[in-house]
Amino acid sequence: MNRDEWGSSESKGFSDISRKVRLADGNNIKSWRAGKRVLASVSRYLESKLKVQVFKWELKRITRRCPGLSIVSRIIRPKQYIQGWMAHYGCGLKFDDAVRLDGWIRRRLRMCYWKQWRKPRRRIRELIKLGVGKREAIHMGMSRKSYWRLSKTLATNIGLSNAHFEKNVLICVRRLWCKIHHPATAR
């Protein structure tokens, strides 16, 4: 698109995003170069930040608290989604974002465990089975805090550790990122 077509609303060379940017920020964009600059910043935002948010929304939908699914199926469904998402978007993801997403997924699954255990007696019994001390298990099992908050406690992290999730075949976003960015065949 050239500078003469900047003012026309029926320009054919502009994408839908740039039309929306032009209409939304019409008062702030004074020139053709400023419009290109705004389009570039909006595109960067959509490509980097929004795809991580969409990933989280989809995982929230997959691992929501209400359906009566077994823990194994709650781990397998996100695993399939994570593998597909990383195959498509993994090359554009930063390592720090991969680490944060990995921690968030594990916390989300810990919350699902808490939701599934429901009763304090079962919570205590399951935590003790997973290797948490009896006193900490009783303290956490009797707590009335939210599932999300309890999923970040020390007792929960000891019982439902990363090793527990690896044993139950949860895929690690951090490892997938390393495989994509540092393949073994590359020299």
N, C-alpha and C positions, 0 to 999 in steps of 0.2 A: 504494500500500500504506500502511495506517495503522500506528500504533504497536502496536496490539493484535495484529496479525498477525506482528510481528517474530519472535516466538519459534517460530511454527508452521513445520514443515518442509514442509507441503503448501500453502504460499501460492501462489495462482495469478498474482498480479500481478508476481512477481519474475522477472527473466530468468535464463538459465542462468549467465551470468557472475556475477551477484550471488549466486546460490546457492553457486557455487564459492568466491567471496570469503568468504562467510559461513562456509562449512565450513572453509576453509583458515585463516582468521584468527579462528576462533570464540572463542579465548581472549582476544584483544586487543580485540575489538569489544564494548563494554559497553552501548551504547545505539543507538537507531534513527538518531540523527544521526551517530554515529560510523560506522555501517554505510554511510550515504549518502556520507560523506566518503571512505571507503575505496573505495567503488564509483566515485566520480568520479575518484580518482587512478589507479585501475587502468584505467579507460576512457581517460583521457588518455594513459597509457603505451601501451596497445594501439593507440590511434589514431596516435600520433606515432612512437614508437620502433620498434614492431614492424613497421609497414608498410615501413620502410626496410630492416630486416633481411630481411624476406621478399623484397623486391626484390633484395637482394644474393644471397640463396640461389638465387633463380631465375636470375639472371645467371651465377652460378657454374655452375649446371647447364647453361646454354646454351653457355657458353664453356669448358667443362672441357677439360683438356689431352689426354685420350686419343683422342677420335674423329679420324679422318683427314679433316678438312674443309679446304677451301681457306680462305685468309684472307678472301676476298670473302664467302663464306657465313658466316664467323665475325663479320663486321661487319654483314651484312644481318639476321641473326636477332636480335641484340641491338637493332638499330635498330627493328625492328618491335615488340619487347617494350617498349622505352623509350617509344615514341610512345603505345602503349596505356596504359601505366602512368601516364605524365604526364597524359594526358587524364583519367584517373580520379582520381588522387591529387595531381596537380601543384598544385592550388589550396591544399592543406594543407601543402605542403612549404616550409620556410624556405630563403632564398637560400643561406645557408652550407652547408646540407645538399646543395643542388643542386650547388654548386661541389665539395664533397667527393666526391659520387657521380660527377661528371664525371671528376675526376682518378682515382678508383678504377677506373672503366670503362676509361679509356685505359691505365692500368697493367696491368689484366687482359689487354687485347689485346696489349700489348707482351710480356707473358709468353707468350702464345700464339705470337707470332712467334718468340721464343727457342726454344720447344719444337719448332716446326716446322722451324727451321733445323738442329737437332741437332748436326751435325759442326762442329768449330772452323773448318775451311777455309771452309765455306759461311757461317758467321756473319761471318767477317772479310770475305768477298767482298760479302755483302749490306750490311753496315755501310758499307763503302767506297762502294758504289753509292748509298747514301742520303746521302752527304756527310760522313761522319765521317772524321777524319784517320786516316792509315794506322797510326800508332803506337797511338792509342786503340782502333782497330778490332782490332788484333792483341792488345792487352792484354785487351780484353773478350772476344774470341773464344776466347782460351786459358783463360779463367777457368773454374773448376769450381764456382763458387757456384751457388746454386739459381736457377731461372728467375724466381721472384718477386723475389729480391734483385737480380738483374741487370736486371730491368725498371725499376728506379728509378735506374740509373746515368746519369751525364751523357752518355756516348756513346750510350746507347740513347735518351735523351730528345732528343738532337740529331738522330739518324737518323730515329727514329719520332716526330717532333714533332706538335704539334696540327695544323699545316698538312698534314702527310702524311695524317692521319686525315680531315680535312675534304675533301681531294682524293679519298679513297676512300669518301666519302659516309657517314661516321659522324655520327650526330646528336648534337648537343651538348645535354646536360641543362640547362645554364645558359641557353642561348638559348631553349629551350622554356619554361623558368620565366619568362623575361622576356616572352615572347609571351603567356603566360597572365596574368601579373600586371600587365603594362603594354601592353595591346593598342594598336595604332596608331590605332584609331578612338576610343578613350577620350580625353576632354578634361577 
